[in-house]
Amino acid sequence: MSSGDNIAAANEVLNASFAQRPRSMFVLRYARDEAVGMLCSNIAAFSVLIIKFGWDIIDLFCGRQELSPIVIVLAILVILSGSLFIVTVPFLFRTVAEVNEDIITVKGKEYHVSDIQEICIGKNNSVRLIGQDRLIVKLSKGYDNCDELICWARYYHVTISHHNKTR
């Protein structure tokens, strides 16, 4: 689903007057359209740098005999953007949290539903899980399966607050 569809589904669940049973297992991750958009912009920027750097290398071997500072800076930018691209790709498609029955796993740490104090729905479609007076994870309503997380919280009687706390 797209990010907009995910936000609409989360809002629909928030406005529902009943708590339906959530799926027993689901994962929360970036919406595919957001991840693909970020990936495409990184590929475009990387491609432009490679083309420019390649053009300067061709110009160097066919025309000039010295390496200009611009070519050196572009080579550094290509290396940095390539590194950023390589690091970014796995991040875009990673799982943020996994839910299995009454346990949510975030960054390898498991939290039982009784460890979750509340879910704060804040401005800009932010969703924060608070446990033991500290932030467990910050999400967006645009994430895949955020509506399932809200159903999960309602089903297990976790408090859902609609304000913006600073934690």
C-alpha positions as CSV (number, residue, x, y, z in Angstrom):
1,M,0.0,0.0,0.0
2,S,1.1,3.6,-0.4
3,S,1.9,5.9,2.4
4,G,-1.4,7.8,1.9
5,D,-3.4,4.6,2.0
6,N,-1.6,3.5,5.2
7,I,-2.4,6.8,6.9
8,A,-6.1,6.6,5.8
9,A,-6.3,3.0,7.2
10,A,-4.7,4.1,10.5
11,N,-7.1,7.0,10.9
12,E,-10.1,4.7,10.1
13,V,-9.0,2.3,12.8
14,L,-8.4,5.2,15.3
15,N,-12.0,6.5,14.6
16,A,-13.6,3.0,14.9
17,S,-15.7,2.5,18.0
18,F,-14.8,-1.2,18.4
19,A,-11.6,-3.1,18.9
20,Q,-11.3,-5.8,16.2
21,R,-8.8,-8.7,16.7
22,P,-5.5,-7.9,15.0
23,R,-3.6,-10.4,12.9
24,S,-1.4,-12.6,15.1
25,M,1.8,-11.7,13.3
26,F,2.8,-8.6,11.3
27,V,5.7,-6.3,10.6
28,L,6.0,-2.5,10.6
29,R,8.2,-1.0,7.9
30,Y,8.4,1.9,5.6
31,A,5.7,2.1,3.0
32,R,6.9,0.8,-0.3
33,D,6.2,4.0,-2.2
34,E,8.3,6.0,0.3
35,A,11.2,3.5,0.1
36,V,11.1,3.4,-3.7
37,G,10.9,7.2,-3.9
38,M,14.0,7.6,-1.7
39,L,15.8,4.8,-3.6
40,C,15.1,6.4,-6.9
41,S,16.3,9.8,-5.8
42,N,19.5,8.3,-4.5
43,I,20.0,6.4,-7.8
44,A,19.4,9.6,-9.8
45,A,21.8,11.6,-7.7
46,F,24.4,8.9,-7.9
47,S,23.9,8.5,-11.7
48,V,24.4,12.3,-12.3
49,L,27.6,12.2,-10.3
50,I,28.9,9.2,-12.2
51,I,28.1,10.7,-15.6
52,K,29.8,14.0,-14.6
53,F,32.8,12.2,-13.2
54,G,33.0,10.0,-16.3
55,W,32.8,13.0,-18.6
56,D,35.7,14.7,-16.7
57,I,37.8,11.5,-16.9
58,I,37.2,11.3,-20.6
59,D,38.1,15.0,-20.9
60,L,41.2,14.4,-18.9
61,F,42.5,11.6,-21.1
62,C,41.4,13.1,-24.4
63,G,42.2,16.8,-23.8
64,R,43.9,18.2,-20.7
65,Q,47.0,16.7,-19.1
66,E,46.4,17.7,-15.5
67,L,43.8,16.8,-12.9
68,S,41.7,19.9,-12.0
69,P,40.4,20.4,-8.4
70,I,36.9,20.0,-9.7
71,V,37.6,16.5,-10.9
72,I,39.1,15.6,-7.5
73,V,36.1,17.0,-5.7
74,L,33.7,15.2,-8.0
75,A,35.7,11.9,-7.5
76,I,35.3,12.4,-3.7
77,L,31.5,13.1,-4.2
78,V,31.1,10.0,-6.3
79,I,32.8,7.9,-3.6
80,L,30.7,9.5,-0.8
81,S,27.4,9.2,-2.7
82,G,28.1,5.6,-3.7
83,S,28.8,4.8,0.0
84,L,25.7,6.6,1.0
85,F,23.7,4.6,-1.6
86,I,25.1,1.3,-0.4
87,V,24.3,2.1,3.2
88,T,20.8,3.5,2.4
89,V,19.4,0.7,0.4
90,P,19.1,-1.9,3.2
91,F,17.8,0.8,5.6
92,L,14.9,1.6,3.2
93,F,13.5,-1.9,3.2
94,R,14.3,-2.9,6.8
95,T,11.7,-4.0,9.3
96,V,11.2,-1.4,12.1
97,A,9.2,-3.7,14.4
98,E,7.7,-7.1,14.5
99,V,4.5,-8.1,16.3
100,N,3.8,-11.7,17.3
101,E,0.7,-12.3,19.4
102,D,1.3,-10.1,22.5
103,I,5.0,-9.4,22.0
104,I,6.5,-6.6,19.9
105,T,10.2,-6.8,18.9
106,V,12.1,-3.6,18.2
107,K,15.8,-3.7,17.4
108,G,16.1,-7.3,18.7
109,K,14.5,-6.4,22.0
110,E,11.2,-8.0,22.9
111,Y,8.4,-6.1,24.8
112,H,5.4,-7.8,26.2
113,V,2.1,-5.9,25.8
114,S,2.2,-5.2,29.5
115,D,5.5,-3.3,29.0
116,I,3.7,-0.8,26.7
117,Q,2.3,2.2,28.7
118,E,0.7,4.0,25.8
119,I,0.8,4.8,22.1
120,C,1.0,8.5,21.5
121,I,-0.5,9.8,18.2
122,G,1.2,13.1,17.5
123,K,1.4,15.8,14.9
124,N,2.6,15.0,11.4
125,N,1.2,11.5,11.6
126,S,3.8,10.4,14.2
127,V,3.1,7.3,16.3
128,R,5.3,6.6,19.4
129,L,5.3,3.6,21.6
130,I,6.0,4.5,25.2
131,G,7.0,1.9,27.7
132,Q,8.3,2.4,31.3
133,D,8.3,6.2,30.7
134,R,10.6,6.0,27.8
135,L,10.3,5.9,24.0
136,I,10.5,2.4,22.6
137,V,10.0,3.3,18.9
138,K,8.8,6.2,16.8
139,L,6.8,5.3,13.7
140,S,4.6,7.0,11.2
141,K,1.0,6.3,10.3
142,G,2.3,5.9,6.8
143,Y,4.2,2.7,7.7
144,D,2.9,-0.6,6.4
145,N,0.6,-2.2,9.0
146,C,0.4,0.8,11.3
147,D,-3.4,0.2,11.3
148,E,-2.7,-3.3,12.6
149,L,-0.6,-1.9,15.4
150,I,-3.4,0.4,16.5
151,C,-5.8,-2.6,16.4
152,W,-3.3,-4.6,18.4
153,A,-3.1,-1.8,21.0
154,R,-6.9,-1.5,21.3
155,Y,-7.3,-5.3,21.5
156,Y,-4.8,-5.5,24.4
157,H,-6.2,-2.3,26.1
158,V,-3.1,-0.2,25.6
159,T,-3.8,3.5,26.1
160,I,-3.9,5.5,22.9
161,S,-3.4,9.2,23.4
162,H,-3.8,11.9,20.8
163,H,-1.3,14.5,21.9
164,N,2.3,15.3,21.3
165,K,4.6,14.4,24.2
166,T,8.2,15.3,24.1
167,R,10.1,12.1,25.1
